[in-house]
Amino acid sequence: MPTRDFSVQLLTWFDQHGRNDLPWQHKPTPYRVWVSEIMLQQTQVASVIGYFTRFMQRFPDLAALAAASSDEVLHLWTGLGYYARARNLHRAAQIIRDQYQGEFPSEIAAVQALPGIGKSTAGAILALAFNQRQSILDGNVKRVLARYFALEGWTGQASVERQLWQRAEQLTPVERVAHYTQAIMDLGATVCTPKNPACDRCPVHNKCQALLQNEVARYPFPKPRKVLPVRHCAMLMITNPAGEVLLEQRPPVGIWGGLWSFPECEPQTDWRSWLAGQMNLQVEHAHAWDRVRHTFSHFHLEIQPIHVIARDSERAVMEGGARVWYNSVQPDARGLAAPVKRLLDELRAQQLGVP
Ligand code: SF4
């Protein structure tokens, strides 16, 4: 039976070549597997390892994560991007603490109902941590299956995705599900790579339709291209006579929700009047820096940073805790959006006179 061939060949290969020393593979509790799976969404293994290790040192179990402040969780996530993942992780930990007596649920429907956990991630957690027969369909697996079955169409298209799920479920074996799940992820990450897959080392090459048709480069079909819109904003990097910089916390939803950032306005705004009106700040001196572009999945953000040196910072309107004067030379623990962190680093270098 071809489906059984696939899992047998894959597991035989996994026993020799699979990865078994990743930090989350030691003590694969549902909590550790869950955190790793969330971090691995949209992020490479090599980048995740350090974040995962620091996260586990600070939050060794679900109770510690549920009890943490969102600022601290976001701080440990700074640089990983896609911050909704961290907010959902934190919220889900609190739901598990309050509704499941702190025990990670083992029912797929309950796992999928948690914030930030889709069908594939739920399947991966249950397969890897509970050895339950569940299937996964992350980006790596989509690529392997699209090639193995030579499936036409972009893998993000609903009809193609349905076929991929069907195939994924047929291929998942009854036994050794945890190993099989790790194996198919490893195959995608190390052999059936996006560019130049190593078909000569592939354990399932004998029935791979893309290879048999000599059309590997054709699969998976690329996403139809669309031009991302560009949005513009000005970020006001306001420093006071003590060299501190004004940061404000963004609303909990939307881009960089809950993270700390510079006050922002439309680029054409008369920001001197805006600062006087909104924050009661008088400008001593200001100059514009080179623009910075940050790309999100659905738009580019063109940032015009403006360094503003303010006088009389004592009179600034601080809006009860949502704004702080931040010491960038001795920074405290708070979540910062990636471009804000880079601008703060530059500002600090200037203040310290580092070339
Ligand atoms: S034979 Fe090549 S294209 Fe087919 S699954 Fe293996 S690595 Fe991927």
Residues whose N, C-alpha, C, O or C-beta is under 5 A from the ligand:
A	BS01	SF4	V144 R147 Y148 V191 C192 P197 A198 C199 C202 V204 H205 C208 L211 V216
